[in-house]
Amino acid sequence: VSFDAQLPCSSLQYQLLLHQQLQPQSTAYNEPVTVSFGCQITESMARSGLQALVRRHAVLRTYFAHSDTFVQIILPSDGFVVPIISCSDPTSWNNEVELELRTPFNLCAAPPLRAVLLDVAPSRLVVNVHHVAADAESLAIMRNELLMHCTALALNKTPRMLAPTEYDYVNFVSAEQSRAFSQAALDWWTARLTGAPLLVDLPLDRM
């Protein structure tokens, strides 16, 4: 899949974008992950790790636009600098993190990734990602990659270069799109839903 074009969104991306349009101040889909280090990590080390992450995972440098429908726009590997707040005062660290987690993402303005660093020993890095770009499994991958990269820099070693990913999320989107509008898929759903009730008798006084 070529990255140099406006690309369609997945069904999940579309749902989350609609949710943001309805509730632009919501932080319900902010997905933070904390990376704890046993040493001091400077802002430059943290930035190096975050930029390596962004270069390797295209979904972390993706934002969205809307004309007739939503499309995703993937920036070049060096086209997005992750916003990072560096904090040297442990007493204000929790306030900085709380403020970050209460700040919504604007998915149509910038890629959904920000970070807050406690740059004293032992350092901690809170990476805030919108659910449009991450889930529990991918957050674990991000934590491991950041821990490995930044710890190597703290030990004055060259971080190990990770192999490029074989597939990006946009490859899944392309596959989903090709299946979603095929006649075979429509025939399958038509047969599956034959005889389904027009109304479902569910109580309306419960959330």
Phi, psi and omega in degrees: 000129179283136180271352189267042180204164173284127188245152178293163178262157172283168179297322179292316177302317181299317179299316182291326177292321176297319178300319180294325178296324181281325182225075186295339180266004182286141174245020184299333184254014171290131184238091181276150172223137182255131175250117181258130181249152177267014183212182178273131177245122180279169179299320181295324177293314179298318180296320178300316179295318180294320180291326175296322178298315182294321179294325186278329185242104186299330183296337180279352175239035182247133170233182191229156177222163182222127170234266172279333178207175177281141173228156176253143182237117182262120180285157175303162185301335178248022187263005182218125176258120184293125175294128181224131175260125180257128184237124180258359183248107181301334181288335179259000183301310181299323179295318179296317180293316180299318178298317179299315184287342177267004180262120182287159172269146169253098188293343179263009181243326184199160176300151190271064182211125176218166183209155175230130184243132166265105191263036170242160182278136350282138186278155174224144179232119175260119180254123182254120182233142174283148182299342177297341183240357185203155171223186185300319182292316180290330176296323177295321177296316179299315180301314181297318181292320178293317180299315181295315184293309186289324178295322177299317179296320179296332179267012180060034176248159177278123180302142179291131178285123179274146180295146176301148178292142181289324180227148172248168181302327181296334175293321175297317180301316180299318179293319179298317180297320182293329179276325190297327187250017179279152178297326179297320179294317178296319179296320181297314181292324178299315179292320182296323186263002178299126180087000179292145180293148178287331180233148177248127184278084180242144178294140184261000183259019179230145180258000000 
